[in-house]
Each structure stands twice: as structure tokens, then as C-alpha cells.
């Protein structure tokens, strides 16, 4: 498999990526027409983008409010140390908390930032207990989102060469 960083994107690749990010359900026929390729050439390009890892996966986005999980909480976690073993212990357990939608190792005053989803405050209290029981957690600082101003899933595919 060719690594993503080894593959040079051209304008057609960028068009394919942009189109699929907007609508991952496009059929190959629709996609080929949209980007100006034959169906077979389009299929080859998409397969190459998949094989190289540039296309990571195809997913469906669910509206969290529509399924009864309207709350978003951003949580800064500070560990009691930054030794590799402590980071690994925390990371191996945080991935098992289903309400944790994203987790980033950070520089700065917090070791991790997490995006948590929850139904309400009572629901978050249960998640908070799970977080405080993770290995090495010294401090948990929670900030509740009041309103989503912007939420993107598509990467800006601007420069291709």
C-alpha cells in the first residue's frame, strides 16, 4: 500500500475528495460525471485514494440531538505525571468510554482535551466519574457547550500538486 504522504494529489483527485466529503453516497457514475472522468477512470482513482490511505473510511453522521444526546462537554484532563507509561495507561482506558467522541494529547496546561457527548447534567456526572477513575487523572476541568456555532467534517482540499 502506498502511503498517503507519498501520493501527490492532482486537481482531479482534489475534485473527487471534495465531492465525496460533501456526499459519500455518490455512486461511481455520479462521481465520474461530477469530476469529468470516465466511470472506469474514476473508479481507479477512488481505489488508489483508498489504497493509499488518503480516503480513510466512509461514515454516516448522526444528528446527536435527534437521537437524544444533545449535550457536548469539552474536558481538559491533567495527569499526575507525563511519563510514557502514564500516558499509555490513560489512553488505553479512555478509548473504552463510549461518550468520549474525541481525545487529543495536548501541549500547554492540560495533558488531554476530550469532546464528550451526554444527554444532560445527570448523564455527564456518570461520565465524570468514569473520567476521574482513569489511571493517573489528577484534575478534570469541564466546559459545557452552550451552542454549536460551526461544525465541519470536510477537510479544506485547496492545494493540489
Buried (B, 14 or more C-beta within 10 A) or exposed (E): EEEBEEBEBEEBBBBBBBBBBEEBEBEEEBBBBBBEBEBEEBBEBBEBBBEBBBBEEEEEEEEBEEEEBBBBBBBBBBBEEEEEEBBEBBBEBBEEBEBBEEBEEEEEEBBBBBBBBBBEEEBBEEBBEBBEEBBBBEEBEBEEBEEEEEEEEEEEBEEBE
